[in-house]
Amino acid sequence: MRIFSRFFISSYLLILSLSATVYAQNWVHLTKDSKASELTFGSSDYIQFMGPNLTLTVDTDMTVKDVIFGSGSTDVSPSNVVIEAGNTLTASSPYGNVGRPETIINISGAGNLVYTSKTLKFYEQTSKAAQYYNYNISGTFSIASKNIIVQNKNYVSLGNVSGVFSGVDMSGDSSLSMNISTSYVGADISLTGSSYLEINDVKKAYGIAPVFNVSDGSHFNMNCNSFTIMGNSTIGNVSEVSHLGVNVYLEDGSNVVINAGTNMLTFDSSIILKTCTLTLNTSTPFLRKNGSLAGLQVARTSRLILNADQNFGAINLYRAEGNSDIFSIELNSSKVDITSMSVTSSTSKVIFEDFAEGLVHVDSELATNEDGSLQRIYALVDSAEVKLYQLDNGYLSLTIPEPAELAAIFGAVALGLAAYRRRRK
């Protein structure tokens, strides 16, 4: 028989003790009563709030199956749980608060909170009334190996958490935010409907998502030092500008498809491609947070597939001399304007596939070989690599540009002929 000593109720309470049923469950119902301010109870599986403005203060270690907020149409907003320093509240999971009136639930304190279930599920609200969960635990609140599910009309702030969660699945009109004190790896993330996810990495470490699927209409804010996508993922047409982190890594064979609108995906520093395929179906979806054009840092052989016109900052294939990386850019009739391009290793190269005149423009002057062709930058024509040249207007071309000296001579001759013709007339 479990015995729990004093749990203080800051408002008033009435204890309704149900005798043991065939399920061997007892309930403690909390509601207004002018006579009670202190509670002693035993052998209980549930704590249930049955009125608004109640606060349950936990001043000793406590283990229950669930803490339940409300019943049916009962108004219990706000409901408050405060876990005092040095104490731990252990429960199965956030109780499925379904069909309740709109409720604000505050769980705070300097103590510790433990959920034993591997799934933290906030169930869809069939009544369409919103449920707000505000966690503010300054002790330990671990979500290690937890799969977090947030469904329609649930708005959840987990506050400061620790541990590596196993996944996030969000749907409908919902939100989830958390501040993670440890690096997290291997967590699949799926956002559908108009859901919103915010992860703040308080130690500025990193997060890794094997799968990061974001449907049209949802959005996110990944405030971490680096965010890595390692699997087959799609980022849809997000409803608001969404942040991917300071540095964004696409690596380990990942195949990432982007359908976001122009300048709708931001990052602080770099997008790094490491053995991946990146497909851009929309025009210029990336923008650096400072407002400058997004560039691409290519660390290993990777592929870029374009199905819309693009504007890029610098594109750098930057691994050191001795590496033989290939960065393939499939144009598919898309126009591309690039601020600058560089290839560090003499054995690495950039190849433009489906190349056509007038598609690729580079603002800065590119390095050339003695014959005027570009160093380490080629076009793929009829399955063969062909030299490319940069015209005076910055466009890349298969045609050898006219030397500047000859152009000047021909220009002078043309002017002379024009003057001669005017004199003859």
ChimeraX attribute file (.defattr): number of C-alpha atoms within 10 A of each C-alpha:
attribute: neighborCount
match mode: 1-to-1
recipient: residues
	/A:1	6
	/A:2	12
	/A:3	12
	/A:4	19
	/A:5	16
	/A:6	15
	/A:7	19
	/A:8	19
	/A:9	22
	/A:10	15
	/A:11	18
	/A:12	19
	/A:13	24
	/A:14	18
	/A:15	17
	/A:16	13
	/A:17	12
	/A:18	12
	/A:19	10
	/A:20	12
	/A:21	8
	/A:22	6
	/A:23	6
	/A:24	10
	/A:25	14
	/A:26	18
	/A:27	18
	/A:28	22
	/A:29	21
	/A:30	26
	/A:31	22
	/A:32	17
	/A:33	12
	/A:34	10
	/A:35	9
	/A:36	15
	/A:37	15
	/A:38	15
	/A:39	16
	/A:40	11
	/A:41	14
	/A:42	12
	/A:43	15
	/A:44	22
	/A:45	17
	/A:46	18
	/A:47	18
	/A:48	18
	/A:49	26
	/A:50	23
	/A:51	23
	/A:52	21
	/A:53	18
	/A:54	22
	/A:55	22
	/A:56	21
	/A:57	19
	/A:58	23
	/A:59	20
	/A:60	18
	/A:61	16
	/A:62	18
	/A:63	18
	/A:64	17
	/A:65	18
	/A:66	19
	/A:67	20
	/A:68	20
	/A:69	28
	/A:70	25
	/A:71	18
	/A:72	11
	/A:73	10
	/A:74	14
	/A:75	19
	/A:76	24
	/A:77	22
	/A:78	17
	/A:79	23
	/A:80	23
	/A:81	19
	/A:82	20
	/A:83	27
	/A:84	21
	/A:85	16
	/A:86	12
	/A:87	18
	/A:88	22
	/A:89	20
	/A:90	18
	/A:91	20
	/A:92	17
	/A:93	19
	/A:94	18
	/A:95	16
	/A:96	16
	/A:97	20
	/A:98	19
	/A:99	19
	/A:100	21
	/A:101	21
	/A:102	20
	/A:103	20
	/A:104	18
	/A:105	19
	/A:106	19
	/A:107	19
	/A:108	21
	/A:109	20
	/A:110	17
	/A:111	22
	/A:112	21
	/A:113	24
	/A:114	16
	/A:115	19
	/A:116	14
	/A:117	14
	/A:118	16
	/A:119	20
	/A:120	20
	/A:121	20
	/A:122	25
	/A:123	19
	/A:124	24
	/A:125	20
	/A:126	12
	/A:127	12
	/A:128	16
	/A:129	17
	/A:130	22
	/A:131	26
	/A:132	20
	/A:133	20
	/A:134	18
	/A:135	21
	/A:136	18
	/A:137	22
	/A:138	18
	/A:139	20
	/A:140	15
	/A:141	21
	/A:142	19
	/A:143	22
	/A:144	14
	/A:145	15
	/A:146	21
	/A:147	20
	/A:148	20
	/A:149	18
	/A:150	25
	/A:151	22
	/A:152	23
	/A:153	24
	/A:154	27
	/A:155	22
	/A:156	20
	/A:157	18
	/A:158	19
	/A:159	19
	/A:160	21
	/A:161	24
	/A:162	17
	/A:163	17
	/A:164	20
	/A:165	22
	/A:166	20
	/A:167	20
	/A:168	20
	/A:169	18
	/A:170	27
	/A:171	22
	/A:172	19
	/A:173	21
	/A:174	26
	/A:175	25
	/A:176	22
	/A:177	20
	/A:178	19
	/A:179	19
	/A:180	27
	/A:181	18
	/A:182	17
	/A:183	17
	/A:184	20
	/A:185	18
	/A:186	17
	/A:187	20
	/A:188	21
	/A:189	21
	/A:190	21
	/A:191	27
	/A:192	21
	/A:193	18
	/A:194	20
	/A:195	28
	/A:196	26
	/A:197	22
	/A:198	18
	/A:199	17
	/A:200	19
	/A:201	23
	/A:202	17
	/A:203	13
	/A:204	17
	/A:205	15
	/A:206	22
	/A:207	25
	/A:208	20
	/A:209	20
	/A:210	21
	/A:211	22
	/A:212	22
	/A:213	21
	/A:214	27
	/A:215	22
	/A:216	18
	/A:217	19
	/A:218	26
	/A:219	27
	/A:220	23
	/A:221	19
	/A:222	22
	/A:223	22
	/A:224	24
	/A:225	20
	/A:226	23
	/A:227	24
	/A:228	25
	/A:229	24
	/A:230	24
	/A:231	20
	/A:232	16
	/A:233	22
	/A:234	20
	/A:235	20
	/A:236	22
	/A:237	22
	/A:238	21
	/A:239	18
	/A:240	16
	/A:241	18
	/A:242	22
	/A:243	23
	/A:244	22
	/A:245	29
	/A:246	21
	/A:247	17
	/A:248	24
	/A:249	23
	/A:250	25
	/A:251	22
	/A:252	17
	/A:253	16
	/A:254	23
	/A:255	20
	/A:256	23
	/A:257	19
	/A:258	20
	/A:259	20
	/A:260	28
	/A:261	19
	/A:262	15
	/A:263	18
	/A:264	19
	/A:265	27
	/A:266	23
	/A:267	24
	/A:268	21
	/A:269	17
	/A:270	17
	/A:271	24
	/A:272	21
	/A:273	26
	/A:274	20
	/A:275	22
	/A:276	25
	/A:277	24
	/A:278	20
	/A:279	20
	/A:280	21
	/A:281	19
	/A:282	19
	/A:283	21
	/A:284	21
	/A:285	21
	/A:286	27
	/A:287	23
	/A:288	20
	/A:289	17
	/A:290	10
	/A:291	11
	/A:292	12
	/A:293	17
	/A:294	27
	/A:295	23
	/A:296	16
	/A:297	19
	/A:298	25
	/A:299	20
	/A:300	22
	/A:301	20
	/A:302	23
	/A:303	22
	/A:304	18
	/A:305	18
	/A:306	21
	/A:307	16
	/A:308	17
	/A:309	18
	/A:310	21
	/A:311	18
	/A:312	20
	/A:313	19
	/A:314	18
	/A:315	18
	/A:316	19
	/A:317	26
	/A:318	17
	/A:319	17
	/A:320	14
	/A:321	12
	/A:322	11
	/A:323	15
	/A:324	14
	/A:325	22
	/A:326	21
	/A:327	24
	/A:328	20
	/A:329	22
	/A:330	19
	/A:331	22
	/A:332	16
	/A:333	18
	/A:334	18
	/A:335	19
	/A:336	20
	/A:337	17
	/A:338	20
	/A:339	17
	/A:340	17
	/A:341	21
	/A:342	18
	/A:343	24
	/A:344	16
	/A:345	17
	/A:346	14
	/A:347	14
	/A:348	22
	/A:349	20
	/A:350	24
	/A:351	21
	/A:352	21
	/A:353	22
	/A:354	17
	/A:355	23
	/A:356	18
	/A:357	13
	/A:358	13
	/A:359	18
	/A:360	21
	/A:361	21
	/A:362	21
	/A:363	15
	/A:364	13
	/A:365	14
	/A:366	17
	/A:367	15
	/A:368	15
	/A:369	10
	/A:370	7
	/A:371	8
	/A:372	15
	/A:373	22
	/A:374	17
	/A:375	19
	/A:376	21
	/A:377	24
	/A:378	24
	/A:379	24
	/A:380	18
	/A:381	15
	/A:382	9
	/A:383	9
	/A:384	10
	/A:385	14
	/A:386	15
	/A:387	20
	/A:388	24
	/A:389	24
	/A:390	24
	/A:391	17
	/A:392	12
	/A:393	10
	/A:394	18
	/A:395	17
	/A:396	25
	/A:397	22
	/A:398	18
	/A:399	13
	/A:400	14
	/A:401	15
	/A:402	10
	/A:403	10
	/A:404	10
	/A:405	9
	/A:406	10
	/A:407	12
	/A:408	11
	/A:409	11
	/A:410	12
	/A:411	12
	/A:412	12
	/A:413	12
	/A:414	12
	/A:415	12
	/A:416	12
	/A:417	12
	/A:418	12
	/A:419	12
	/A:420	11
	/A:421	10
	/A:422	9
	/A:423	8
	/A:424	7
	/A:425	6
